Structures are given as structure tokens and as C-alpha cells.
Amino acid sequence: MTTVLHISDLHFGRPAVTERLESLKMFVGEIRPDVVAVSGDLTQRCTNAEFARARVYLDEIKTISPCIVVPGNHDIRWLGAVARNLDFAGLLRRKAHDFKYSRYTRHISDDLTPSLEVPGAVIAGLNTAHGITRGSLTTRLKDLGVIGHVRRRDIERVKEAFSNAAPDAARIVMIHHNPVRGASSGRHGLANTGKALRAFSSLGAELVLCGHDHQEAVHSVEERAPGLVVSTAGTISNRLRDGRASSFNLVDVDEHNLRITTHVWRDPDGFFPAAERSFRRKVATEA
């Protein structure tokens, strides 16, 4: 059995809730998962102080279990995205790109598309947070800089991570933006959802981890390879949607099945399992 603790949208800053973060850390210590996967939005305002708090928290988690992280839209400096778009000659493109992610890379990691293999699973992280770019333009003004997209060259990084992994390892992709329309928000987080899911399926992915929408959900989608599962973790912060509680997902993978248990916050007692869904693994079906 391989256990992946999937958390998202910590939002260090004013939305962060200390008691929930401490309860989550205690839970990690109790179950000692094989890996903790954090699908973005570590901060609220992308400040150095918020990143410093997030860094301390992640370091504490890493003393218990390995951790893999990707950035979210709140973790990038919007001015860098604007500068990159206005640089039509391309003279400052590299500097603008580096500036956009500079606080994330300074405090968290300089790898925006990390991968991590543990016994039984490989997680390929993919950066979907690019700010206001051509790939994520939208007619909804309030979504400018919020919507994400999957770039072709990052798909190649996922392909490489999967190719180098053990044949029987569960193939997992982690992104920030939700590729399935949220029940409350009524919107996709990705601008190119269809292309992204088809690409993940073609690479043999069994599971996609994401956040962004601040509402927990588990879906099974059919995109070329049947059974691609999407785990959307809720937020640990107080930026809740439609009265939903803070939540995270616990993923258990064995030779035949993939089980996802959503844990929700019940004040003042902590996080408790609230719903569970199981799926037959694609490799088991093919066998």
C-alpha cells in the first residue's frame, strides 16, 4: 500500500488558520504517509513573509514524510507576467519570467515541474500557474491571471518522469488548477482542460491531483484511457466556498485499487474522514 496525502491552498497570510495547520501536521505524524503532495497556493499575497512561514511549515512536514510541491496562481508575482507580455521584442523575457516566480524559487524550490518517486507511485508535478498569458486568456475579467494552462514542453517533463519510473508504479500528475468544472464555482481552472486530460491519459496517468477551486471533489473521467481519476483537494485556510469545510484528500494505492478518502474539518475536534471512493486501477484492468 502506498499512501499519498494530498493537500492544497494553504494560503499562508491572513486566511491561514493555525489550529487547522497544526491539526494537519499532527495527522501527518500519526499516519506517516509515503509522500505529502501540495498542489499550490502556499501564500495569499505572494509576500516574502508568507513564503517564509510556508517554508517553515513544509520543513516540519518533511521531517516526517517526503514532500512535493507545485506553485499556484497566488504564488507568482503578477507584475512579472505583465512585463513578459509587454516585452514584444523578447529582450527581457527571461528576466520577466524569473521575476514572476522569484519569491517561490527563493523560498520553496527552483524546480517548477518537480517529480518524485516513492515505492508504488511516481508523482510528476506540472506548473499551470502562468499569470496573464496568451494560453490562459479569458473573457471573464475577474478570472484574468487566475485561470491556468498546461504547456506542451511541461508535458514532456511528465513523460520523462513516467518513463524513468518503475513499471508497476502508479502514474500520478499534480497540477494546481482544477481540470473538472467545480460544482459551486461552475468553472474549470484550466483554459485547455480537454487537451491536458488527453495528454495525461496518453502518458498512462491514473490520477490527477489538483486544488484551486477550494471545494473537495473526486471524479473519474474518460479521456482515451478509461478510469483517469481527478482528486481535487479543498483548502486548509478560511477562504471557503459555499459553507464547505476545510479539507484534504488521502489517497491509498495498492496493486489493484485506488482509494480516495476526503477528510473535513470539524471544529473544534480536527479533521475526520467524510467520504470515500474507490476505483479499479487501470493496470489491474489491463491485466
Secondary structure, DSSP 8 states (H G I E B T S, - for coil): -EEEEEE----BTTT--HHHHHHHHHHHHHH--SEEEE-S--BSS--HHHHHHHHHHHHHHHTTS-EEE---GGGS-HHHHHHHHH-TT-SSHHHHHHHHTHHHHHHT-S-SS-EEEETTEEEEE------S-GGG--S-GGGTTT-B---HHHHHHHHHHHHTS-TTSEEEEE-SS-SS--TTT---SBTTHHHHHHHHHHTT--EEEE-SSSS-EEEEE-SSSTTEEEEE---SSS--STT---EEEEEEE-SSEEEEEEEEEETTTEEEEEEEEEEE-HHHHH-
